[in-house]
Amino acid sequence: MRVLLCHQPIDGGVGRHICDLADGLAAAGHEVTLCSPAPPAGVAGEVAHVPLDLRRAASPRADLASVARLAAIVRELRPHVVHAHSSKAGALARLARFGSPRVPVLYSPHGYAFAGYFTRSAERVAYRLIERGLAPLTTRVVCVCEAEARLARAVGSDGRVAVIYNGIGPAPEGPADTRLVELARRGPVIGALTLLRPGKGLETLIAAAPRLLARHRDAQLAIVGDGPDLDALSRQASTLGVAGSVTFLGPSRDPLGALRGMDVFVHPSWAESFPYVILEAMSLARPIVASDVGGIGEALVAGRSGLLTPPRDERALAEALAGLLDDPARARSLGQEALRRSQQFSRRGMVERMADLYEDVAARAGRRSP
């Protein structure tokens, strides 16, 4: 089967998903082509790449040119299915369908923009209307969790929604990141592993630090990652007087090693779909405190395999983190249950279910692969 995966961004959870999906499909004998500004780092299989200008911000002239370019790519490659990932790629791929209306177009939002971190209602309304207008051009909306599927149905895709959870492979053996090991000499390490950008909730984590440190003076907050919010977050830590207990470690070449060095993993995001980093922390038996947003509550069973707190609530976040430091036995129990539950979300199963879905929609469109 010929599959065209169109995506933007090329990093973060979307980039990870594309790598896993492309490699898995290629290993199963499918012909996979990526269409994006650049191939994501980490693709190991025999996967072709066709460059396409997909800008994150709205740019009418550039976006129209990209629609025409993508339509030409589809006509040339003649894929059995097109699968677009994220809102920008999803919008352009569905508009390009006018050039090849018989080719099925699947769309994975990876977090609807209208349900994200926007504070202005006008922005949320605009993105919701765009999704509703594009819904008739969508063969299937492939959601990574039930929470996202509910949003898909609410914007006109009811009856065409499939849920295929993200999956990961078994965590390999390996050492902890030496930077976190060194931090642990000062006290228990509470770590976040995320991009430093709006919506990831790191402001809430730093705001929770004074209350946490009032109960555990030696606790260390380790933030692993990079992004445009670094300077603002550093200033916030200084203003609150907690800079000595908050360490920005920058990006990691070994995310699993970073997670191994954390006594507690925290994910304070304001909006999510079904983040890989939660599954990875579960696979390493980390005690987890996370915001109850998107599908995080579908991965974790609140109170059994992790603790969930309301987004933007620094009081609740500080209380949950301090509670796990107060009770190491409970923290270990949560981690072990998280490890057991992580086995339900396998990368192999994700790829197999996606391939089955491609075969189904291609057959229904009369484009059965040889």
Backbone torsions as a table, in degrees:
resi	resn	phi	psi	omega
1	MET	NA	136.9	176.6
2	ARG	-93.2	122.1	-176.4
3	VAL	-122.7	129.2	175.0
4	LEU	-108.1	115.7	178.5
5	LEU	-101.7	113.3	-179.3
6	CYS	-105.4	128.6	-173.4
7	HIS	-153.1	150.6	169.9
8	GLN	-162.8	124.6	13.8
9	PRO	-80.5	179.6	-179.8
10	ILE	-106.8	0.0	-178.7
11	ASP	-124.7	-168.1	178.4
12	GLY	62.9	-153.8	-178.2
13	GLY	-64.6	-36.3	179.0
14	VAL	-65.6	-45.5	178.0
15	GLY	-59.7	-41.8	178.3
16	ARG	-62.6	-44.3	-179.4
17	HIS	-61.2	-44.0	-179.5
18	ILE	-63.1	-43.7	178.5
19	CYS	-58.4	-49.6	-178.2
20	ASP	-63.2	-43.6	-176.9
21	LEU	-68.7	-46.6	-178.1
22	ALA	-63.4	-46.3	-179.6
23	ASP	-64.3	-42.3	-179.3
24	GLY	-65.0	-42.0	179.1
25	LEU	-67.2	-42.4	179.5
26	ALA	-62.7	-40.7	179.3
27	ALA	-64.2	-27.4	179.5
28	ALA	-86.7	2.9	175.0
29	GLY	98.7	4.8	178.8
30	HIS	-83.9	152.8	178.7
31	GLU	-94.0	111.0	-171.6
32	VAL	-113.5	132.3	173.9
33	THR	-126.0	131.0	175.5
34	LEU	-94.8	141.7	179.7
35	CYS	-131.4	107.9	-171.6
36	SER	-168.7	172.9	177.3
37	PRO	-58.8	-34.2	178.1
38	ALA	-160.6	154.7	176.9
39	PRO	-70.1	142.7	177.8
40	PRO	-68.3	146.6	177.7
41	ALA	-65.3	135.1	175.3
42	GLY	110.9	-7.8	177.0
43	VAL	-68.7	122.0	-173.8
44	ALA	-108.1	-22.8	-174.4
45	GLY	-82.3	-179.1	177.9
46	GLU	-81.7	88.8	-174.9
47	VAL	-127.4	127.6	178.1
48	ALA	-80.7	160.6	177.8
49	HIS	-138.1	132.4	175.2
50	VAL	-118.3	121.0	-177.8
51	PRO	-69.8	141.9	177.1
52	LEU	-146.2	130.8	-179.7
53	ASP	-75.4	104.2	177.6
54	LEU	-122.2	103.4	-177.3
55	ARG	-92.1	137.4	-176.6
56	ARG	-62.0	-43.8	179.5
57	ALA	-80.7	154.6	178.3
58	ALA	-66.5	131.8	178.9
59	SER	-147.3	89.2	-169.7
60	PRO	-49.7	-47.3	-177.0
61	ARG	-65.4	-47.8	-179.8
62	ALA	-65.8	-37.5	-179.0
63	ASP	-66.6	-40.0	177.7
64	LEU	-64.7	-39.0	177.3
65	ALA	-64.4	-37.0	179.7
66	SER	-69.2	-35.9	176.1
67	VAL	-60.8	-46.5	179.6
68	ALA	-63.9	-41.2	179.3
69	ARG	-64.4	-43.7	-179.9
70	LEU	-65.2	-39.6	177.2
71	ALA	-59.9	-39.0	178.4
72	ALA	-67.7	-38.2	178.1
73	ILE	-62.2	-43.3	-179.5
74	VAL	-64.8	-41.9	179.1
75	ARG	-63.8	-36.1	-178.1
76	GLU	-74.8	-44.8	-174.8
77	LEU	-82.9	-25.3	-179.8
78	ARG	51.1	56.3	179.2
79	PRO	-70.0	155.9	174.2
80	HIS	-74.5	-32.5	176.0
81	VAL	-144.2	150.4	169.1
82	VAL	-112.8	130.2	178.4
83	HIS	-123.6	112.2	-177.1
84	ALA	-100.8	140.6	-175.3
85	HIS	-123.7	126.3	179.9
86	SER	85.1	165.1	-167.9
87	SER	-64.9	-43.1	-178.3
88	LYS	-66.3	-51.7	178.4
89	ALA	-61.7	-37.2	179.9
90	GLY	-64.3	-40.9	179.3
91	ALA	-66.2	-47.1	-176.7
92	LEU	-67.8	-39.2	-179.6
93	ALA	-65.8	-37.3	-180.0
94	ARG	-72.5	-36.3	175.0
95	LEU	-66.8	-36.9	179.2
96	ALA	-67.3	-14.4	-178.5
97	ARG	-63.7	-21.0	177.4
98	PHE	-61.1	-24.1	178.6
99	GLY	-79.9	-24.4	178.9
100	SER	-143.4	73.4	-171.1
101	PRO	-64.8	-18.3	-178.6
102	ARG	-84.7	-12.2	-179.7
103	VAL	-82.5	119.6	179.8
104	PRO	-62.9	140.6	177.6
105	VAL	-120.7	116.9	175.5
106	LEU	-100.1	151.9	-175.0
107	TYR	-137.4	125.3	174.1
108	SER	-113.2	112.8	-176.5
109	PRO	-68.0	-34.8	-173.0
110	HIS	53.4	42.5	-178.8
111	GLY	103.3	103.7	180.0
112	TYR	-64.2	135.7	-179.1
113	ALA	-61.3	-36.1	-177.0
114	PHE	-71.6	-13.8	177.7
115	ALA	-105.4	13.9	-176.7
116	GLY	-86.5	-145.2	-170.2
117	TYR	-93.1	6.3	-177.0
118	PHE	-58.5	135.9	177.8
119	THR	-94.1	-20.8	-178.6
120	ARG	-91.1	126.0	-178.6
121	SER	-64.2	-29.9	-179.7
122	ALA	-61.9	-38.4	178.2
123	GLU	-65.5	-43.9	-179.5
124	ARG	-63.6	-42.0	179.8
125	VAL	-63.8	-42.1	-178.4
126	ALA	-62.7	-46.3	-179.7
127	TYR	-66.7	-36.1	177.5
128	ARG	-63.5	-42.5	179.6
129	LEU	-65.1	-38.5	178.0
130	ILE	-61.9	-45.9	179.9
131	GLU	-63.5	-39.5	179.2
132	ARG	-65.5	-38.7	179.9
133	GLY	-68.5	-31.6	-178.6
134	LEU	-87.1	-11.9	-175.8
135	ALA	-55.3	-40.6	-179.1
136	PRO	-64.5	-18.2	179.8
137	LEU	-89.7	3.1	-174.0
138	THR	-102.1	121.8	177.5
139	THR	-71.2	-47.8	174.6
140	ARG	-144.2	141.9	168.2
141	VAL	-100.1	117.0	-177.1
142	VAL	-100.9	105.5	-175.4
143	CYS	-98.1	149.5	-177.5
144	VAL	-91.4	-0.3	177.1
145	CYS	-165.2	166.2	-180.0
146	GLU	-67.6	-33.6	178.8
147	ALA	-60.3	-41.6	178.0
148	GLU	-70.1	-34.9	178.8
149	ALA	-63.0	-37.2	177.9
150	ARG	-62.4	-38.2	177.6
151	LEU	-67.4	-39.4	179.1
152	ALA	-61.0	-43.3	179.3
153	ARG	-65.6	-31.9	-177.6
154	ALA	-71.8	-19.2	180.0
155	VAL	-109.6	25.8	167.9
156	GLY	100.9	8.9	-178.8
157	SER	-103.2	15.9	-179.0
158	ASP	-58.0	134.2	-178.2
159	GLY	93.1	-13.2	179.1
160	ARG	-123.2	25.6	-175.3
161	VAL	-106.2	132.5	173.2
162	ALA	-122.8	144.8	177.4
163	VAL	-114.5	119.4	175.3
164	ILE	-131.2	108.4	-176.5
165	TYR	-66.7	146.9	168.7
166	ASN	-58.2	151.1	178.9
167	GLY	-138.9	158.3	179.6
168	ILE	-132.5	162.4	173.8
169	GLY	-87.1	169.8	177.7
170	PRO	-59.2	140.6	-179.9
171	ALA	-70.4	126.0	179.0
172	PRO	-76.0	162.9	173.6
173	GLU	-69.9	150.2	178.6
174	GLY	176.5	167.2	-178.4
175	PRO	-83.5	163.7	172.7
176	ALA	-79.8	151.2	175.7
177	ASP	-57.3	124.9	-175.3
178	THR	-62.3	-27.0	179.0
179	ARG	-65.9	-39.1	178.5
180	LEU	-75.7	-33.3	175.2
181	VAL	-59.8	-40.9	178.7
182	GLU	-66.3	-40.9	177.5
183	LEU	-61.3	-35.9	-177.2
184	ALA	-63.5	-17.4	176.7
185	ARG	-67.3	-22.4	-179.0
186	ARG	-88.6	-27.3	-177.8
187	GLY	164.9	179.6	-178.8
188	PRO	-61.8	138.5	-175.4
189	VAL	-99.8	120.4	171.4
190	ILE	-104.6	117.4	-170.5
191	GLY	-120.5	146.0	172.2
192	ALA	-119.7	142.7	178.9
193	LEU	-130.3	103.0	-171.8
194	THR	-165.5	166.4	170.2
195	LEU	-73.7	142.7	-179.9
196	LEU	-91.9	81.4	-178.5
197	ARG	-145.0	165.8	-177.9
198	PRO	-55.3	141.1	177.0
199	GLY	96.5	-13.4	-178.3
200	LYS	-83.9	-5.5	169.9
201	GLY	75.2	14.4	-179.7
202	LEU	-67.5	-24.4	173.3
203	GLU	-59.6	-39.7	179.0
204	THR	-66.3	-40.2	179.4
205	LEU	-63.4	-45.4	-179.8
206	ILE	-67.7	-36.3	177.0
207	ALA	-64.7	-27.4	179.2
208	ALA	-79.4	-15.7	-173.1
209	ALA	-59.1	-44.2	-179.5
210	PRO	-57.9	-42.1	178.7
211	ARG	-67.4	-40.2	178.2
212	LEU	-63.4	-45.4	-176.9
213	LEU	-71.2	-21.9	175.6
214	ALA	-65.2	-27.5	179.3
215	ARG	-99.7	-28.5	-179.3
216	HIS	-135.9	87.5	-172.8
217	ARG	-63.1	-27.3	-176.4
218	ASP	-93.1	1.7	-179.4
219	ALA	-63.4	143.6	179.8
220	GLN	-118.8	127.6	174.4
221	LEU	-97.1	118.4	180.0
222	ALA	-112.7	120.6	-179.2
223	ILE	-111.2	113.4	-176.9
224	VAL	-104.1	120.4	-178.9
225	GLY	145.0	174.3	-179.3
226	ASP	-141.1	162.4	179.1
227	GLY	162.4	178.8	-172.9
228	PRO	-69.1	-15.9	-176.7
229	ASP	-91.3	5.3	-174.7
230	LEU	-56.5	-49.6	-176.4
231	ASP	-64.1	-42.6	-179.4
232	ALA	-64.5	-40.0	179.5
233	LEU	-68.5	-37.4	177.3
234	SER	-63.7	-42.1	177.9
235	ARG	-64.0	-39.5	179.3
236	GLN	-61.8	-43.5	179.3
237	ALA	-62.5	-40.1	178.6
238	SER	-66.7	-43.2	-179.5
239	THR	-61.1	-38.2	-179.0
240	LEU	-83.2	-3.0	178.3
241	GLY	74.8	24.7	-177.9
242	VAL	-117.9	12.1	-175.8
243	ALA	-58.6	-31.1	-179.9
244	GLY	-69.1	-16.7	-179.7
245	SER	-110.7	1.7	179.7
246	VAL	-117.2	118.4	-177.4
247	THR	-117.2	124.3	176.2
248	PHE	-95.7	110.7	-172.1
249	LEU	-93.1	-6.8	-177.1
250	GLY	77.2	-176.4	-177.8
251	PRO	-70.1	158.7	179.7
252	SER	-120.3	136.8	173.8
253	ARG	-80.0	-11.6	-178.0
254	ASP	-133.0	80.2	-177.8
255	PRO	-57.1	-38.0	179.6
256	LEU	-65.7	-37.1	175.8
257	GLY	-62.8	-38.5	176.6
258	ALA	-63.7	-44.2	179.7
259	LEU	-63.3	-37.2	179.2
260	ARG	-61.7	-27.4	-178.6
261	GLY	-85.5	4.6	-177.6
262	MET	-103.2	130.6	173.7
263	ASP	-73.9	-35.1	175.7
264	VAL	-137.2	134.6	175.4
265	PHE	-99.1	133.7	-179.3
266	VAL	-124.4	136.9	179.5
267	HIS	-134.2	89.9	-171.5
268	PRO	-90.4	25.9	-171.6
269	SER	-56.9	149.6	178.1
270	TRP	-88.8	-21.3	179.8
271	ALA	-154.5	138.2	-179.3
272	GLU	-152.9	169.3	168.2
273	SER	-108.9	-85.4	179.4
274	PHE	-144.9	80.2	-167.6
275	PRO	-68.3	136.2	177.1
276	TYR	-60.2	-37.8	-173.3
277	VAL	-62.8	-29.9	175.5
278	ILE	-64.7	-46.1	179.2
279	LEU	-62.0	-39.6	-179.2
280	GLU	-66.6	-41.7	177.3
281	ALA	-63.8	-38.5	176.5
282	MET	-62.1	-42.0	-176.8
283	SER	-67.1	-16.4	177.9
284	LEU	-104.3	11.5	177.3
285	ALA	59.6	35.1	176.2
286	ARG	-79.3	137.0	166.9
287	PRO	-64.4	134.1	-171.7
288	ILE	-124.1	135.6	167.2
289	VAL	-121.7	122.8	-174.9
290	ALA	-141.5	157.9	174.6
291	SER	-68.9	143.7	178.7
292	ASP	-86.8	75.0	-179.1
293	VAL	-131.8	154.8	177.1
294	GLY	54.0	-136.0	-177.6
295	GLY	-96.7	14.1	-179.3
296	ILE	-60.1	-38.6	178.3
297	GLY	-69.2	-14.5	174.3
298	GLU	-83.7	-26.9	175.5
299	ALA	-79.9	-47.8	-179.9
300	LEU	-97.2	144.0	170.1
301	VAL	-97.4	111.6	-173.0
302	ALA	-55.5	128.8	178.2
303	GLY	85.0	-12.1	180.0
304	ARG	-113.5	-46.4	179.3
305	SER	-118.7	9.6	177.9
306	GLY	170.2	170.7	178.1
307	LEU	-113.4	135.5	179.5
308	LEU	-113.5	137.7	178.8
309	THR	-128.3	156.1	177.1
310	PRO	-64.2	143.1	177.6
311	PRO	-64.7	148.9	177.2
312	ARG	68.1	12.4	-177.3
313	ASP	-107.7	91.1	-176.1
314	GLU	-68.4	-28.5	178.1
315	ARG	-64.9	-49.5	179.9
316	ALA	-64.2	-37.6	-179.9
317	LEU	-65.2	-45.7	179.3
318	ALA	-62.3	-40.5	-179.4
319	GLU	-64.4	-42.6	-179.5
320	ALA	-66.2	-42.7	-179.7
321	LEU	-66.5	-45.0	179.5
322	ALA	-63.7	-36.3	179.9
323	GLY	-62.5	-38.1	178.4
324	LEU	-71.5	-34.3	176.0
325	LEU	-69.9	-30.0	176.6
326	ASP	-68.4	-31.1	-170.2
327	ASP	-128.6	77.4	-178.1
328	PRO	-58.3	-32.3	-179.9
329	ALA	-64.9	-41.6	177.8
330	ARG	-66.2	-39.6	178.5
331	ALA	-59.4	-44.1	178.8
332	ARG	-64.0	-39.8	179.6
333	SER	-63.3	-43.4	177.5
334	LEU	-60.9	-41.7	180.0
335	GLY	-63.6	-42.7	179.4
336	GLN	-65.6	-39.5	177.6
337	GLU	-67.8	-36.5	176.4
338	ALA	-61.8	-41.3	177.6
339	LEU	-59.7	-45.4	-179.9
340	ARG	-63.2	-41.2	-177.1
341	ARG	-71.5	-29.1	-178.2
342	SER	-61.6	-23.5	-178.0
343	GLN	-69.0	-12.0	177.0
344	GLN	-77.5	-14.1	-174.0
345	PHE	-116.5	84.7	-175.4
346	SER	-100.3	144.9	177.7
347	ARG	-64.7	-41.2	-179.6
348	ARG	-61.2	-44.0	178.8
349	GLY	-63.3	-38.7	178.6
350	MET	-60.1	-48.4	-177.8
351	VAL	-64.7	-42.5	-179.0
352	GLU	-64.0	-42.5	179.4
353	ARG	-66.7	-36.0	178.3
354	MET	-67.0	-42.6	178.9
355	ALA	-62.2	-40.8	177.4
356	ASP	-61.4	-40.1	179.2
357	LEU	-65.4	-42.3	177.4
358	TYR	-58.9	-45.9	179.9
359	GLU	-59.8	-40.7	-177.9
360	ASP	-65.8	-49.3	-176.9
361	VAL	-70.0	-33.2	177.5
362	ALA	-66.2	-41.5	178.7
363	ALA	-64.3	-41.8	179.8
364	ARG	-65.1	-29.3	179.4
365	ALA	-87.0	1.5	-179.3
366	GLY	75.1	24.7	-179.0
367	ARG	-121.2	45.2	-178.0
368	ARG	-59.9	134.5	-179.9
369	SER	-73.2	151.6	-179.4
370	PRO	-68.7	NA	NA
